[in-house]
């Protein structure tokens, strides 16, 4: 699987309002999912008010996102390949996978969801991952 993974990373600690130059739009190579891991394509990313606090370098319930690290965010991914016994291609999984188009995960902190109840779909086209 030779996939380019688009990611958004903080480039600087914002002062006041967040500006476009506070972000890096990056591409990275996606690794193969080895034993006990799965790969997935991001379908929905949650950008909530806590996102701004993750950019500040100050005490909080979670450490701040580091400059140059993938921006932390909850998301729903669709499993595309798996060597993990709990996840199969086609499964939908929610977790803190970050603001990126593709993920590889060991499944820690992730939870499979029943997409037959409500199909995950983006609510905004601002940064939607194409199908």
C-alpha positions in Angstrom: 0.0 0.0 0.0 1.8 3.1 -1.2 -0.5 5.9 0.0 0.2 9.6 0.5 -1.5 10.7 3.7 -2.5 14.4 3.8 -2.2 15.8 7.4 -2.7 19.1 9.1 -0.2 20.0 11.8 0.4 23.1 14.0 3.2 25.3 12.6 3.2 27.8 15.6 1.4 28.5 18.8 -1.4 31.0 17.9 -1.6 34.3 19.8 -5.2 35.3 19.9 -7.2 34.0 16.9 -5.8 31.1 14.9 -4.5 32.3 11.5 -3.8 30.2 8.3 -0.1 30.6 8.9 -0.4 28.8 12.2 -0.9 25.5 10.2 1.2 23.2 8.1 -0.5 21.2 5.3 1.7 18.1 5.0 1.9 14.8 3.1 3.4 11.8 4.7 3.9 8.1 3.6 1.4 5.7 5.2 2.9 2.6 6.7 1.5 -0.9 6.2 -0.7 -2.2 9.0 1.4 -4.9 10.6 0.3 -7.6 13.0 -2.3 -6.3 15.5 -3.0 -3.1 13.5 -5.5 -1.8 11.0 -5.4 0.9 8.3 -8.4 3.2 7.7 -9.5 6.2 5.6 -10.9 9.2 7.5 -14.6 9.8 6.9 -15.5 12.4 9.5 -13.3 14.7 11.7 -14.7 16.4 14.8 -13.4 20.0 15.2 -14.9 21.2 18.5 -14.1 24.2 20.9 -11.5 22.1 22.8 -9.3 22.1 19.6 -8.2 25.7 20.3 -7.1 24.8 23.8 -4.9 21.9 22.5 -2.8 24.5 20.6 -1.8 26.4 23.8 1.3 25.4 25.7 -0.3 25.4 29.2 -1.5 22.9 31.7 -4.7 21.1 30.8 -6.3 17.6 31.1 -4.3 16.6 28.1 -0.8 17.8 26.9 -0.9 20.3 24.1 -0.4 19.2 20.6 3.3 19.6 19.7 4.4 21.9 16.9 4.8 19.7 13.8 2.6 16.8 15.2 -0.6 15.8 13.6 -3.4 17.9 15.1 -5.3 15.9 17.7 -9.0 15.4 17.0 -11.7 12.7 17.2 -12.7 11.1 13.9 -14.5 8.2 12.3 -12.5 6.0 9.9 -13.5 3.2 7.6 -11.1 0.3 7.9 -9.4 -0.4 4.5 -6.9 -3.2 5.6 -6.5 -5.1 8.8 -4.2 -7.5 10.6 -6.1 -6.8 13.8 -8.5 -9.5 15.0 -11.1 -7.0 16.1 -11.4 -5.0 12.9 -12.2 -6.0 9.3 -12.2 -3.9 6.1 -15.5 -2.0 5.9 -15.8 -1.5 9.7 -16.3 2.0 10.9 -14.3 3.0 13.9 -14.3 6.1 16.2 -11.2 7.3 18.0 -8.6 10.1 18.4 -6.9 9.6 15.0 -6.1 13.3 14.3 -6.6 15.6 11.3 -5.4 13.3 8.6 -6.8 11.5 5.6 -5.5 8.0 6.5 -4.6 6.2 9.8 -2.8 3.1 11.0 -3.8 2.1 14.5 -3.3 -0.7 17.0 -6.9 -0.2 18.1 -6.2 1.2 21.5 -8.7 3.9 22.4 -10.8 3.0 19.3 -14.3 1.7 19.2 -16.2 0.0 16.4 -19.5 1.6 15.6 -22.6 0.3 13.9 -22.8 2.3 10.7 -26.1 0.7 9.8 -27.8 2.9 12.4 -26.4 6.2 10.9 -23.9 6.3 8.1 -21.0 8.6 9.0 -20.7 11.4 6.6 -19.1 14.9 6.6 -21.3 17.8 7.6 -19.0 20.4 6.0 -17.2 20.5 2.7 -14.4 22.8 4.2 -12.0 20.0 4.5 -13.8 16.9 3.4 -11.8 13.8 2.4 -12.9 12.7 -1.0 -14.5 9.2 -1.2 
